[in-house]
Amino acid sequence: MASPIFLLLLQLLVVIAVARCAGVLFRKLGQTAVIGEMAAGIFLGPSFVGRWFPSVEAALFPPSSLALLQLLSQLGVILFMFTVGLEFDVRRLRERARSAVVISNAGIAVPFCLGIVLSLYLRADFAPAHVPPIVFALFTAVAMSITAFPVLARIISERGLTGTDLGNTAIACAAIDDVTAWCLLTIVLAVARGQGFAGPAITIALAILFSLIVLKGIGPRAGAFLGRPGTGERPGATTLAWAVCFAFASALVTEAIGVHALFGAFIAGVALSSARDVAAAVRNAVEPLAAVVLLPLFFAASGLRTEIGLLGGLRDWAICGLVIAVAIAGKLGGSSVAARWSGMSWREALAIGALMNTRGLMELVVLNIGYELGILSPALYTMMVVMALATTCMAGPMLNVVQGERITNRLRT
């Protein structure tokens, strides 16, 4: 029997190699690398390797090893969200704050309402018997409302939109969307556990207070906190250590509050982003480990729970198509109309809608929570994962259609 360290190293080797190969392949197909990494996670699970080579999956991912794999995957997401915050430009957010608030609110409200309606149709066949109707409806609505903040950031980075008004507006919308979605999820989970609404209200208040303390108290002093960058655009060891400790401490606080560790890591990055040179150096040091080594583990851990074979009949695939259609109508439609109403051109509005429609990483986080709590059945979990992959795949091709080089160049600074 293989030792735990041998098995972990083998898992790391396989997951990283397959994710990297899939990322390269999908980029050649005109998609972003993160789509390939998501597909690689599903490929390694029961949908493909487990179905055709069950002995290989059983040997490579035995149930006893999954807990450690999932913990490492969460660490990767936390570090990646920290790097997203480090790149966030608060100054540009202020320039389009009104648009960001309007778009993000519409991007939550419209899919949330459509998700409630969809849950009424899905409940009879796909809701576990022990789950109250209100919990199933609210969780479905939240799942429809998610925007994948890290995935959106990756798409913006890979397409060269970092630092543009379009990119910063999309990041701002996703940030507000993400916070709102986590607050809603906190309320849903409290209701599911029979805690009422007092607990979530306290959680939201504490999250706001923590954000103000970090952003107003530490943000303006980020340069003094981090010190000077090291040579060659790399941070010194002490600077890097303090930055990572700050990210983990912030993640710890928000996890203790009950929001999520990812939110704390992002807020920590935003607070340190004002020290541009040092923040860039820290990001250059942390991002390769998070994005290349640890983040693919999250996609693999999610893929191990996704079994496409559960959607066996034409009716199941038709319902899966309905889930995808509702998700697109709510998120892309709601965000695009709101962006147009806020003063953007239709090209910019549709580009924002396409970016906000990406659900990948954060959707998988939420779905895994619902799966672990027994709110989602395995079949509905699989449908939602397929929806997350489909809506994320749409972003690149739709941007190619509605954006064009002219707008990219005009918005680039």
C-alpha positions in Angstrom: 0.0 0.0 0.0 1.4 3.4 -1.0 2.4 5.8 1.7 0.3 9.0 2.1 3.1 11.2 0.9 3.7 9.0 -2.1 0.0 9.2 -3.0 -0.2 12.9 -2.5 2.9 13.5 -4.8 1.4 11.3 -7.4 -1.9 13.1 -7.2 -0.1 16.5 -7.6 1.9 15.2 -10.5 -1.2 13.9 -12.4 -3.5 16.8 -11.6 -1.0 19.5 -12.5 0.1 17.8 -15.7 -3.4 17.1 -16.9 -4.6 20.6 -16.0 -1.7 22.2 -17.8 -2.1 20.1 -20.9 -5.9 20.8 -21.0 -5.2 24.5 -20.5 -2.9 24.7 -23.4 -5.3 22.7 -25.6 -8.3 24.9 -24.7 -6.2 28.1 -25.4 -5.5 26.8 -28.9 -9.3 26.3 -29.3 -9.8 29.9 -28.4 -10.8 29.4 -24.8 -9.1 30.5 -21.7 -6.8 28.1 -19.8 -9.0 28.0 -16.8 -11.8 26.3 -18.9 -9.3 23.6 -19.6 -8.4 23.2 -16.0 -12.1 22.9 -15.1 -12.6 20.3 -17.8 -9.5 18.4 -16.6 -11.0 18.1 -13.1 -14.2 16.6 -14.5 -12.1 14.3 -16.8 -10.2 12.9 -13.8 -13.4 12.1 -11.9 -16.0 9.4 -12.3 -17.4 11.0 -15.5 -14.5 9.8 -17.6 -11.5 8.1 -15.9 -13.7 6.6 -13.3 -16.1 5.3 -15.9 -13.6 3.8 -18.3 -10.7 3.1 -16.0 -12.3 2.6 -12.5 -9.3 0.8 -11.1 -7.1 3.8 -12.0 -9.4 6.3 -10.3 -9.7 4.0 -7.2 -5.9 3.8 -6.9 -5.2 7.4 -7.7 -8.0 9.0 -5.6 -9.0 6.7 -2.8 -11.6 8.1 -0.5 -9.2 8.3 2.4 -7.0 10.8 0.5 -9.7 13.2 -0.5 -9.8 15.3 2.7 -6.2 16.4 2.4 -6.6 17.1 -1.3 -9.6 19.3 -0.6 -7.8 21.2 2.1 -4.9 21.9 -0.3 -7.3 23.0 -3.0 -8.9 25.5 -0.6 -5.5 26.9 0.2 -4.9 27.4 -3.5 -8.2 29.3 -3.9 -7.4 31.5 -0.9 -4.0 32.5 -2.2 -5.3 33.1 -5.7 -8.1 35.4 -4.3 -5.3 37.3 -2.4 -3.5 37.9 -5.7 -6.7 39.1 -7.4 -7.1 41.6 -4.6 -3.4 42.7 -5.0 -4.2 43.6 -8.6 -7.4 45.4 -7.8 -7.3 49.2 -8.6 -9.5 51.0 -6.1 -8.9 54.3 -7.9 -10.6 53.1 -11.0 -13.4 51.6 -9.1 -14.3 55.0 -7.8 -14.6 56.3 -11.3 -17.3 53.8 -12.2 -18.7 53.0 -8.8 -22.3 53.8 -9.7 -22.2 51.5 -12.7 -20.7 48.7 -10.7 -23.3 48.9 -8.0 -26.2 49.0 -10.5 -24.8 46.2 -12.6 -23.9 43.9 -9.7 -27.3 44.4 -8.0 -29.2 43.6 -11.2 -26.8 40.7 -11.8 -27.9 39.2 -8.4 -31.6 40.2 -8.3 -32.7 38.9 -11.8 -31.0 35.4 -11.6 -32.1 35.1 -8.0 -35.8 35.6 -8.9 -35.5 33.2 -11.9 -33.8 30.7 -9.6 -36.7 30.7 -7.2 -39.1 30.0 -10.1 -36.8 27.3 -11.5 -36.7 25.6 -8.1 -40.4 25.1 -8.1 -40.0 22.9 -11.2 -36.9 21.1 -10.1 -38.0 20.3 -6.6 -40.2 17.2 -7.3 -37.5 15.3 -9.1 -34.2 16.6 -7.8 -34.6 17.9 -4.2 -33.7 15.5 -1.4 -36.8 14.5 0.6 -35.4 15.9 3.9 -34.7 19.4 2.5 -37.5 22.0 3.2 -38.9 23.7 0.1 -37.7 27.2 1.2 -34.1 26.0 1.7 -34.0 24.3 -1.7 -35.5 27.3 -3.4 -33.2 29.8 -1.8 -30.1 27.7 -2.4 -31.1 27.2 -6.1 -31.6 31.0 -6.4 -28.1 31.7 -4.9 -26.5 29.1 -7.2 -28.0 30.9 -10.2 -26.7 34.3 -8.9 -23.0 33.5 -8.6 -20.2 35.1 -10.6 -16.9 33.3 -10.6 -14.7 36.1 -9.3 -11.3 34.3 -9.7 -12.3 32.9 -13.1 -13.4 36.3 -14.3 -10.1 37.8 -13.1 -8.2 35.1 -15.0 -10.2 35.7 -18.2 -9.6 39.5 -17.9 -5.9 38.9 -17.3 -5.5 36.4 -20.2 -7.3 38.7 -22.6 -5.2 41.7 -21.8 -8.0 43.7 -20.2 -6.2 44.3 -16.9 -6.1 48.0 -16.2 -8.8 48.9 -18.7 -12.1 50.6 -17.7 -14.0 47.5 -18.9 -11.7 45.1 -16.9 -11.9 47.2 -13.7 -15.7 47.7 -14.0 -16.1 43.9 -14.4 -13.9 43.2 -11.5 -15.7 45.7 -9.3 -19.1 44.3 -10.3 -17.9 40.8 -9.6 -16.5 41.9 -6.2 -19.8 43.4 -5.1 -21.7 40.4 -6.6 -19.4 38.0 -4.7 -19.9 39.7 -1.4 -23.7 39.9 -1.9 -23.8 36.2 -2.9 -21.9 35.1 0.2 -24.2 37.2 2.4 -27.2 35.5 0.8 -25.6 32.1 1.1 -25.0 32.8 4.8 -28.7 33.5 5.2 -29.7 30.3 3.4 -27.3 28.2 5.4 -28.6 29.7 8.7 -32.2 28.9 7.6 -31.2 25.4 6.6 -29.7 24.9 10.1 -32.7 26.3 11.8 -30.9 29.4 13.1 -33.3 32.1 11.9 -32.2 35.5 10.5 -30.5 37.0 13.6 -27.3 35.1 13.1 -26.8 36.1 9.4 -27.5 39.8 10.2 -24.7 39.8 12.8 -22.4 38.0 10.3 -23.0 40.6 7.6 -22.5 43.5 10.1 -19.2 42.0 11.3 -18.1 41.4 7.7 -18.7 45.1 6.9 -16.9 46.2 10.1 -13.9 44.0 9.3 -13.7 45.3 5.7 -13.8 48.9 6.9 -11.0 48.3 9.5 -8.8 46.5 7.0 -9.3 48.9 4.1 -9.4 52.2 6.1 -7.0 51.2 8.8 -4.3 49.1 7.1 -4.8 50.1 3.4 -3.4 53.6 3.7 -0.4 52.3 5.6 0.3 49.3 3.2 3.6 50.7 2.1 4.9 50.9 5.6 3.5 47.5 6.5 5.1 45.7 3.5 8.4 47.6 3.3 10.3 47.8 0.1 10.3 45.2 -2.7 13.3 43.1 -3.2 15.6 43.0 -6.2 14.4 41.9 -9.6 10.8 42.6 -9.0 10.7 39.9 -6.3 9.8 40.7 -2.7 12.2 40.2 0.1 11.6 37.2 2.3 10.3 39.2 5.2 7.9 41.3 3.0 6.5 38.1 1.4 6.1 36.4 4.8 4.2 39.4 6.3 2.0 39.7 3.2 1.0 36.0 3.3 0.5 36.1 7.0 -1.8 39.1 6.6 -3.8 37.2 3.9 -4.2 34.1 6.1 -5.1 36.2 9.1 -7.8 38.1 7.1 -9.1 34.8 5.7 -9.2 33.3 9.2 -11.2 36.2 10.5 -13.9 36.1 7.8 -14.0 32.3 8.1 -14.6 32.7 11.8 -17.3 35.4 11.2 -19.1 33.0 8.9 -18.7 34.6 5.5 -15.9 32.7 3.8 -12.1 32.6 4.0 -12.0 33.7 0.3 -13.5 37.0 1.0 -11.0 37.8 3.7 -8.1 36.9 1.4 -9.5 39.2 -1.3 -10.0 42.1 1.1 -6.4 41.6 2.4 -5.1 41.9 -1.2 -7.2 45.0 -1.9 -5.8 46.7 1.3 -2.2 46.0 0.2 -2.8 47.0 -3.4 -2.3 50.7 -2.7 1.5 50.0 -2.4 1.6 49.3 -6.1 5.3 48.3 -6.5 5.4 46.0 -3.5 2.0 44.5 -4.2 3.1 43.7 -7.7 6.2 42.0 -6.4 4.2 39.9 -3.9 1.7 39.0 -6.6 4.5 37.8 -8.9 5.8 35.6 -6.1 2.5 34.1 -4.9 0.4 33.7 -8.1 2.5 31.0 -9.8 2.2 28.7 -6.7 -1.6 29.4 -6.4 -2.6 29.3 -10.0 -0.3 26.6 -11.4 0.1 24.2 -8.5 -2.8 24.5 -6.0 -5.8 25.9 -8.0 -6.0 22.8 -10.3 -6.4 20.7 -7.2 -9.7 22.5 -6.5 -11.0 21.6 -10.0 -9.9 18.0 -9.5 -11.6 17.8 -6.1 -14.9 19.1 -7.6 -14.5 16.8 -10.6 -14.4 13.8 -8.4 -17.9 14.6 -7.3 -19.3 15.2 -10.8 -20.7 12.2 -12.6 -22.0 13.0 -16.1 -23.4 9.5 -16.3 -26.1 10.4 -13.8 -27.8 12.4 -16.6 -28.9 9.3 -18.4 -32.0 10.2 -20.3 -33.1 12.8 -22.8 -35.3 14.4 -20.1 -32.4 14.9 -17.8 -30.4 16.6 -20.5 -33.4 18.7 -21.4 -33.7 19.9 -17.8 -29.9 20.5 -17.7 -30.4 22.7 -20.8 -33.2 24.5 -19.0 -30.9 25.2 -16.0 -28.2 26.6 -18.4 -30.8 28.7 -20.2 -32.2 30.2 -17.0 -28.7 30.9 -15.8 -27.8 32.8 -19.0 -31.0 34.7 -19.1 -30.7 35.8 -15.5 -27.0 36.7 -15.3 -26.0 37.8 -18.8 -29.4 39.4 -19.5 -29.8 41.2 -16.2 -26.2 42.4 -16.1 -26.2 43.6 -19.8 -29.4 45.5 -19.5 -28.3 47.2 -16.3 -24.9 48.1 -17.9 -26.7 49.6 -20.9 -29.0 51.5 -18.5 -26.0 52.9 -16.6 -24.7 54.6 -19.8 -22.5 52.0 -21.5 -22.8 51.2 -25.2 -24.4 47.9 -26.1 -21.0 46.4 -27.0 -19.6 47.3 -23.6 -22.8 46.2 -21.9 -22.8 42.8 -23.6 -19.1 42.3 -22.8 -19.8 43.0 -19.1 -22.7 40.6 -19.3 -20.5 37.9 -20.8 -17.9 38.3 -18.1 -20.5 38.4 -15.3 -22.0 35.2 -16.7 -18.9 33.2 -15.9 -19.5 31.0 -12.9 -16.7 28.5 -12.8 -14.7 28.5 -9.6 -17.1 30.3 -7.2 -20.1 28.3 -8.5 -18.2 25.1 -7.7 -17.4 26.3 -4.2 -21.1 27.0 -3.6 -22.2 23.7 -5.2 -19.8 21.8 -3.0 -21.2 23.4 0.1 -24.8 22.4 -1.0 -23.6 18.9 -1.9 -21.9 18.4 1.5 -25.0 19.7 3.4 -27.3 17.4 1.4 -29.3 20.2 -0.2 -28.3 19.1 -3.8 -28.9 15.7 -5.1 -26.0 14.1 -7.1 -27.9 14.6 -10.3 -28.7 18.2 -9.7 -25.1 18.8 -8.6 -23.9 17.4 -11.9 -26.4 19.6 -13.8 -25.1 22.7 -12.0 -21.5 21.8 -12.7 -22.3 21.4 -16.4 -24.0 24.8 -16.2 -21.0 26.4 -14.6 -18.7 25.0 -17.3 -21.1 26.0 -20.2 -21.6 29.6 -19.0 -17.8 30.0 -18.4 -17.1 28.7 -21.9 -19.4 31.3 -23.4 -17.3 34.2 -22.1 -14.4 34.0 -24.6 -16.4 33.5 -27.8 -19.0 36.1 -26.8 -16.3 38.6 -26.1 -14.8 37.9 -29.5 -18.2 38.7 -31.1 -19.3 41.8 -29.1 -16.0 43.4 -28.1 -13.6 43.7 -31.0 -10.1 45.1 -31.0 -11.4 48.7 -31.3 -13.1 48.7 -27.9 -10.2 46.8 -26.3 -7.8 49.5 -27.5 -10.0 52.4 -26.7 -10.5 51.3 -23.1 -6.9 50.3 -22.5 -4.9 52.8 -20.4 
